[in-house]
Amino acid sequence: MATLVRTRPAPPPVKVTVDPELARYRELIKLDRHALDTAAEEQAQLFLDVCDKHTQAISLRDEAKEALEHTDAEISSKIRLEALDKKPTESAIKEQVIQSTRHAAANVDYEYKKRTADFWGNLRAAFDQRAKMIRELTGQYSAGYFTVQSSVQARKNGVHTGREAMHAARTAPK
């Protein structure tokens, strides 16, 4: 008979190599159920630190976006001035702007800072979830969940032992 509930293996952790500080905070997400008091004491400061880092990353992303827009405006103005007699279309100007090396460099910087801000935002949400998990694990710890065998596991073990005994009784020589 197939089991109704299957446990899934945890997916492999995603490696983020953007920023060593980001990687350090990602490691701090992990909880040790035997050190919940320490986790609860650290949580507020860690969450504040991550929120501050997220705010700073958003600010840097916004600056990079503005710099990209400024660079694109300079390039398009230069194209318009050079082609006064030709009157290029807006789409032709945009194509030339996108092909510019200055645009490419500014876009790479913006994309990097956007990705970094997104990672810090994800981390901020994870630390919010961590606070909820500390509460949940503390409740389970207080209820004795980690010290006493759960009733579900006890039933599973009992069923397994009973099946083995029945099998042994059926197959025993008479």
C-alpha angles and dihedrals in degrees: 000000000000119000116251095214121048124187115224123219113246113260115250112269117261113246112227112190098170099105131004090220090054090051090050092054091045088059090052091061091077117099129212108208089209092057102046092132091060092045091051091050093050098041100085094049093044091049091049091049092050091047090052092048090049091051091049091048091051090051092051090047091052091049090051091049091051091047089051091051091047091050091049091049092051092049094047091048090052091050091050092049092049092049102044094134095044100051099210119208121251091249091053090050091048091051091052091047092052091049092052117110090222090056091048093052093047091046093051090052092048093048091049092050092044091052091047091051090049091051091051089048090052089048091050090054090047092054089050088053089046090059090054091048092051088055092047095047091046089055091049091047091050090051090054095248094143096045103045126055109253118247091240092055091045090053091048091051091046093051091049092050091046092051091051091051092049091048091050091049093050096047097042114112114255 
